Amino acid sequence: MLYFANMAIDAIQSGKTTWINTFVKEESVRQPLQKFVDAQTAFTKQIAHTLYDVSGSATKAIVDKLFAKEVK
């Protein structure tokens, strides 16, 4: 699942990079914009990774609790 989330993030951010490279010709303006897009990419991927970890841990805890084997 995380693989597909990263693919979607990369596709969107790649579109932003292409737009910047196509329409922003001034290098002094383009570089900060590209750095911002790169920061967005890293931040969004970290959010997706954290969500994946938290939801996986929560699901495991619930399943373990519901289907725990009793030891006698």
C-alpha positions in Angstrom: 0.0 0.0 0.0 2.8 2.4 0.9 4.3 1.7 -2.6 1.2 3.0 -4.3 0.9 6.0 -2.1 4.5 6.9 -2.9 3.8 6.4 -6.6 0.8 8.9 -6.4 2.9 11.4 -4.4 5.7 11.2 -6.9 3.3 11.6 -9.9 1.8 14.7 -8.4 5.1 16.2 -7.4 6.6 15.4 -10.8 3.8 17.4 -12.4 4.6 20.3 -10.2 8.3 20.1 -11.1 7.5 19.9 -14.8 5.2 22.9 -14.5 8.0 24.9 -12.7 10.6 23.9 -15.3 8.2 24.8 -18.2 6.8 28.2 -17.0 9.4 29.6 -14.6 12.4 30.7 -16.6 14.1 32.8 -14.0 16.6 30.6 -12.1 16.5 32.7 -8.9 12.7 32.1 -8.7 12.8 28.5 -9.9 15.3 27.2 -7.4 13.3 28.1 -4.2 10.1 26.8 -5.8 11.8 23.5 -6.6 13.2 23.3 -3.0 9.6 23.9 -1.8 8.3 21.1 -3.9 11.0 18.8 -2.7 10.2 19.6 0.9 6.5 18.9 0.2 7.5 15.6 -1.3 9.5 14.6 1.8 6.9 15.8 4.2 4.0 14.0 2.4 5.9 10.8 2.1 6.7 10.9 5.8 3.0 11.5 6.6 2.0 8.5 4.4 4.7 6.3 6.1 3.5 7.3 9.6 -0.1 6.6 8.7 0.9 3.2 7.3 2.8 2.3 10.5 0.1 3.6 12.9 -2.8 1.9 11.1 -0.8 -1.3 10.8 0.0 -1.3 14.5 -3.6 -0.5 15.4 -4.9 -3.2 13.2 -2.5 -5.8 14.6 -3.4 -4.8 18.2 -7.1 -5.2 17.4 -6.7 -8.5 15.7 -4.5 -9.9 18.4 -7.0 -8.8 21.0 -10.0 -10.2 19.2 -8.4 -13.5 18.2 -6.0 -14.1 21.1 -5.5 -17.7 22.0 -6.0 -18.4 25.6 -3.2 -20.2 27.3 -4.3 -22.7 29.9 
